[in-house]
């Protein structure tokens, strides 16, 4: 059977398994799947925690948590603190542990050691990170492979196509368990060639793309023979957002931004739009929920424009606080220059709040202009300002109708429990193919 036909057969089997809730015989043992991320848990990666919870809830998959480095700001959320206690960190014992793991791998399987080292050199040679960094990834793969054997892992799933994906691929080359990837974008897609994304996809058991757009960009980097192994499974929101009835809109003229204060989120453009609205005499409040490297610059711009009485930066907040800020706003605003599909848009729509976002990547797959929110060209200050003015002037009845439409779309496409069952189906299907030989 040729590669295209075989890949098609595999994809059809996976699709059948993923389309229905994963149900194994009562006596079956749960499949042990290791999840790997660069930093987990992290305040910006709550969607991974939700995904793990949903996959485990099927009862057919036991998830083992691994992180290459300690998570970022994991102490903000109570749930993340619990996850941190359950997560093994590859780099937690320093360079000495990596060296010992590499020596152990060399002694146990020298041929695989040499093959994996050659692979690390090849992908590092033309990368943006260089050879030295990839020697580090190789050493991390040696330690991770030993940890996975120790814990009895049967499959490895890495989030993002960057460092974690490289370590997962090298771990497999060392003789470790098969791996799969979830690709989000925008970074992995923008730097696909530098990251050897095509090779990571080719060697993976299967690949998850979070949107149709993301899948199309993965296809661009992969031969047609591997296209069928790429499945679209979106990120999701959980019962805290989906089951609580949306609160009614108040007359508060508040807009909220939730996210990292970084260049690709374009918070500076939002401050510029707020300055225009203020000069036009509109009354409003703009709240930034998040933190990041641009905070000093944004605070200086707020002071320069005299916006201190209507624009605030709160810093990082826990999930209940984020929900309260979104629920207390007329709309969530995210004027990003680059994205995959921001989970915070799903959260806002699930809470019955319309959104203002940009026509980029997978966002138009979620936000319907005029029905659940506004989409504006990325970088257009005029369009962003006009959309915000329309939000502030819109009757509450219109905003509530848009919120209901957005909530229905999220319930249909981004229920974490449903998507967790689909992922569990993919893991189980992959394991069955390996067992069948």
C-alpha positions in Angstrom: 0.0 0.0 0.0 1.5 3.4 -0.9 2.0 6.2 1.6 -1.0 8.3 0.5 -3.4 5.3 0.7 -2.0 4.2 4.0 -2.2 7.7 5.5 -5.8 8.0 4.2 -6.7 4.7 5.9 -5.2 5.8 9.2 -7.0 9.1 9.0 -10.4 7.4 8.4 -9.9 5.2 11.4 -8.9 8.1 13.6 -11.9 10.1 12.4 -14.3 7.3 13.3 -12.8 6.9 16.7 -12.7 10.7 17.3 -16.2 11.4 16.1 -17.9 9.5 19.0 -17.3 9.6 22.7 -14.4 7.4 23.6 -15.7 4.3 25.3 -13.6 1.3 26.1 -14.6 -2.0 27.7 -15.1 -1.6 31.4 -12.1 -3.9 32.1 -9.7 -2.0 29.8 -6.8 -0.2 31.4 -6.6 3.6 30.7 -4.0 4.6 28.1 -1.1 6.5 29.7 -0.6 9.7 27.6 2.2 12.1 28.6 1.5 15.8 27.9 4.5 18.0 27.2 4.8 21.8 27.0 7.6 24.3 27.2 6.2 25.7 30.4 3.3 24.1 32.2 1.2 25.2 33.9 1.1 28.8 32.8 -1.3 31.7 33.2 -1.6 32.0 29.4 -2.1 28.3 28.8 -5.2 27.5 30.8 -6.6 25.8 27.7 -4.1 23.0 28.1 -5.3 22.4 31.7 -8.9 22.4 30.5 -8.0 20.0 27.7 -6.2 17.6 30.1 -9.2 17.6 32.4 -11.5 16.9 29.6 -9.4 14.0 28.2 -9.1 12.5 31.6 -12.9 12.8 32.2 -13.4 10.2 29.4 -12.0 7.6 31.8 -10.0 6.0 29.0 -6.9 8.1 29.2 -4.6 8.8 32.1 -2.6 12.0 31.5 0.9 12.4 32.9 2.1 16.0 33.0 5.6 17.1 31.9 7.1 20.5 31.4 10.5 21.4 30.0 10.7 24.4 32.4 8.7 25.5 35.4 5.5 27.2 34.4 5.1 31.0 34.3 2.9 32.7 36.9 1.4 29.4 37.8 0.6 30.7 41.3 -2.1 33.1 40.0 -4.7 30.4 39.5 -5.6 27.8 42.2 -6.1 25.1 39.6 -2.7 25.9 38.2 -1.1 25.5 41.6 -2.6 22.0 41.8 -1.4 21.2 38.3 2.2 22.4 39.2 2.3 19.8 42.0 1.4 17.0 39.5 3.9 18.1 36.8 7.4 16.7 36.4 9.9 19.3 35.1 12.6 18.0 32.8 15.1 20.8 33.7 14.4 20.8 37.4 17.7 19.1 38.4 20.0 21.2 36.2 22.7 20.3 33.7 24.1 17.4 35.7 20.9 15.4 35.3 20.9 16.0 31.6 24.4 14.8 31.2 23.7 11.6 33.2 20.6 11.0 31.2 22.6 11.4 27.9 25.3 9.0 29.1 22.7 6.5 30.2 21.0 6.7 26.8 24.4 6.2 25.0 25.2 3.2 27.1 21.8 1.6 26.6 21.2 2.2 22.9 24.3 3.7 21.1 22.8 3.4 17.6 19.6 5.3 18.5 21.7 7.8 20.4 23.8 8.5 17.3 20.7 8.7 15.1 19.0 11.2 17.4 22.1 13.3 17.8 22.4 13.5 14.0 18.8 14.6 13.8 19.4 17.3 16.4 22.4 18.6 14.3 20.4 18.5 11.1 17.4 20.5 12.4 19.6 22.8 14.5 21.9 23.7 11.6 19.3 25.8 9.7 17.2 26.9 12.6 16.9 30.3 14.3 18.1 28.8 17.6 21.4 27.4 16.4 23.2 24.1 17.1 24.1 24.8 20.7 20.4 25.2 21.7 19.6 22.0 19.8 22.3 20.1 21.7 20.3 21.2 24.8 17.1 19.9 23.3 18.8 16.6 22.6 19.9 16.3 26.2 16.4 17.2 27.4 15.1 14.4 25.1 17.5 11.9 26.8 16.1 12.8 30.2 12.5 12.9 29.1 12.8 9.5 27.4 14.1 8.0 30.7 11.3 9.8 32.7 8.6 8.4 30.3 10.0 4.9 30.7 10.0 5.2 34.4 6.4 6.4 34.5 5.1 3.8 31.9 3.9 6.4 29.4 2.6 4.9 26.1 2.2 8.1 24.0 3.6 11.6 24.1 1.6 14.7 23.1 3.3 18.0 22.8 1.6 21.4 22.6 3.1 23.9 20.2 5.5 23.1 17.4 8.5 24.8 18.9 10.9 23.5 21.7 8.5 20.9 23.1 7.9 19.4 19.6 11.6 19.2 18.9 12.2 17.4 22.2 9.3 15.0 21.5 10.7 14.2 18.1 14.2 13.6 19.4 12.8 11.5 22.2 11.0 9.3 19.7 14.2 8.9 17.7 15.9 7.8 20.9 13.5 4.9 21.0 10.8 6.6 23.1 7.1 6.3 22.6 5.2 7.7 19.6 4.3 11.4 19.7 1.7 13.7 18.4 1.5 17.5 18.3 -1.0 20.3 18.7 -0.1 23.3 16.5 -1.6 26.7 17.4 0.2 29.5 15.5 1.2 32.1 14.8 4.8 31.5 15.7 5.1 27.9 14.5 3.5 28.7 11.2 5.5 31.9 10.6 8.8 30.1 11.4 7.8 26.8 10.0 11.0 26.2 8.0 13.3 27.4 10.7 11.5 25.1 13.1 11.6 22.0 10.8 7.8 21.9 11.2 7.4 19.7 8.2 9.7 17.0 9.6 8.0 17.2 13.0 4.7 16.6 11.3 6.1 13.8 9.1 7.4 11.8 12.1 4.3 12.4 14.3 1.7 9.7 14.8 -0.9 12.4 14.1 -1.2 16.2 14.4 -3.9 18.5 15.8 -4.6 21.9 14.3 -6.7 24.3 16.3 -8.5 25.8 13.3 -9.0 25.1 9.6 -6.7 28.0 8.8 -4.0 26.4 11.0 -4.4 23.1 9.2 -4.1 24.7 5.8 -0.8 26.3 6.9 0.5 22.9 8.2 -0.4 21.4 4.8 1.7 24.1 3.2 4.7 22.7 5.0 4.0 19.0 4.5 3.9 16.6 1.6 0.4 15.6 0.5 1.0 12.1 1.9 0.9 13.5 5.4 -2.1 15.8 5.0 -4.7 13.2 6.2 -2.9 12.8 9.6 -3.7 16.5 10.5 -7.0 16.8 12.4 -8.8 19.9 13.5 -9.7 19.9 17.2 -10.3 23.4 18.6 -9.4 24.6 22.1 -12.3 24.9 24.4 -14.0 26.4 27.4 -15.3 24.5 30.4 -18.5 24.4 32.5 -17.5 27.5 34.4 -18.2 29.5 31.2 -20.7 27.3 29.4 -23.1 26.3 32.2 -23.5 29.6 34.1 -26.3 31.7 32.6 -25.0 35.0 31.1 -25.4 38.0 33.3 -27.5 40.8 31.9 -25.6 43.8 30.5 -25.5 46.8 32.7 -25.4 50.4 31.5 -21.7 50.6 32.3 -19.8 51.8 29.2 -16.8 49.5 29.9 -14.6 47.8 27.4 -12.1 45.1 28.5 -8.9 43.7 27.0 -7.6 40.3 28.4 -4.2 39.1 27.3 -0.5 39.5 27.5 0.7 43.1 27.0 3.0 42.2 24.0 3.5 43.5 20.5 1.4 40.9 18.7 -1.7 41.7 20.9 -1.5 45.4 19.8 -2.5 47.0 23.2 -0.8 50.2 22.1 -3.2 50.6 19.2 -6.1 50.2 21.7 -4.7 53.0 23.8 -4.5 55.2 20.7 -8.1 54.4 19.8 -9.1 55.3 23.4 -7.4 58.6 23.0 -9.4 59.3 19.9 -12.7 58.4 21.6 -11.8 60.7 24.5 -11.0 63.6 22.2 -14.4 63.0 20.6 -16.1 63.4 24.0 -17.2 59.8 24.5 -17.5 58.6 28.0 -16.2 55.1 28.6 -13.8 52.9 30.7 -11.1 50.7 29.2 -9.6 48.0 31.4 -6.5 45.9 30.6 -6.5 42.6 32.4 -3.0 41.2 31.9 0.7 42.1 32.1 3.8 41.9 29.9 6.8 43.7 28.5 4.8 46.6 27.1 3.3 47.7 30.4 5.7 50.6 31.1 5.3 51.9 27.6 1.5 51.7 27.8 1.4 53.4 31.2 3.5 56.2 29.7 1.1 56.6 26.8 -1.9 56.6 29.1 -0.3 59.4 31.1 0.7 61.3 28.0 -2.8 61.2 26.6 -4.4 62.1 30.0 -6.4 58.9 30.1 -5.7 57.9 33.7 -9.3 58.4 34.7 -10.7 56.1 32.1 -8.0 53.5 31.2 -6.6 51.1 33.8 -4.0 48.2 33.7 -4.8 45.6 36.3 -2.0 43.0 35.7 -2.6 39.3 35.8 -5.9 38.1 37.4 -7.2 34.6 38.3 -10.0 33.0 36.3 -12.9 34.1 38.5 -11.7 37.7 38.3 -11.3 37.4 34.5 -14.8 36.1 34.2 -16.1 39.0 36.3 -14.3 41.6 34.3 -15.6 40.2 31.0 -19.1 39.8 32.3 -19.1 43.4 33.5 -18.1 44.8 30.1 -20.0 45.7 27.0 -17.5 43.9 24.8 -14.1 42.3 24.9 -11.5 44.0 22.6 -8.5 42.2 21.1 -6.9 44.2 18.3 -4.1 41.6 17.6 -1.6 41.7 14.8 -1.0 37.9 15.0 -2.9 35.0 16.6 -3.9 31.4 16.3 -7.4 31.6 17.8 -7.5 33.3 21.2 -9.3 31.3 23.9 -10.3 34.6 25.5 -12.6 35.3 22.6 -14.4 32.0 23.3 -14.6 32.9 26.9 -16.2 36.2 26.2 -18.7 34.8 23.8 -19.5 32.0 26.2 -20.3 34.6 28.8 -22.7 36.3 26.3 -20.4 39.3 25.5 -19.7 40.3 21.9 -16.1 40.9 20.8 -14.1 43.3 18.7 -11.2 41.5 17.0 -9.2 41.4 13.8 -9.5 39.6 10.5 -6.6 37.3 11.0 -5.8 33.6 11.2 -8.6 31.5 12.7 -10.6 34.4 14.3 -13.1 34.7 11.4 -13.9 31.0 11.9 -15.4 32.0 15.3 -16.5 35.6 15.2 -19.3 36.4 12.8 -19.3 40.2 11.9 -22.6 41.8 12.7 -23.9 38.7 14.4 -21.5 38.0 17.4 -19.1 40.9 17.1 -17.0 43.2 15.0 -13.9 42.3 12.9 -11.6 45.0 11.8 -8.4 45.0 9.6 -5.3 44.4 11.8 -3.4 47.7 12.4 -6.3 50.0 11.2 -6.7 52.6 13.9 -9.6 54.2 12.0 -11.5 50.9 11.8 -10.8 49.9 15.4 -11.9 53.3 16.7 -15.1 53.2 14.6 -15.9 49.7 15.9 -15.4 50.8 19.6 -17.6 53.8 19.0 -20.3 51.5 17.6 -20.1 49.2 20.7 -20.4 52.2 23.0 -23.4 53.6 21.1 -25.2 50.3 20.5 -28.5 49.6 22.4 -28.1 46.9 25.1 -30.6 44.8 23.4 -28.4 44.5 20.3 -25.3 43.7 22.3 -27.2 41.0 24.2 -28.5 39.4 21.0 -24.9 39.3 19.7 -23.8 37.7 22.9 -26.4 35.0 22.6 -25.4 34.2 19.0 -21.7 34.0 20.0 -22.5 31.8 23.0 -24.4 29.4 20.8 -21.4 29.2 18.4 -19.0 28.5 21.2 -21.3 25.8 22.7 -21.3 24.1 19.3 -17.6 24.3 18.4 -15.6 24.9 21.5 -17.0 22.8 24.4 -13.9 21.5 26.1 -15.6 18.3 27.1 -16.6 17.5 23.5 -13.2 18.3 22.2 -11.5 16.3 24.9 -13.5 13.2 23.8 -12.3 13.8 20.3 -8.7 13.9 21.4 -9.1 10.8 23.5 -10.4 9.1 20.4 -7.3 10.1 18.5 -5.0 8.8 21.2 -6.9 5.5 21.4 -7.0 5.0 17.7 -3.3 5.6 17.4 -2.6 3.1 20.2 -4.8 0.5 18.5 -2.9 0.9 15.2 0.4 0.3 17.0 -1.1 -2.8 18.7 -2.3 -4.1 15.3 1.2 -3.9 14.0 
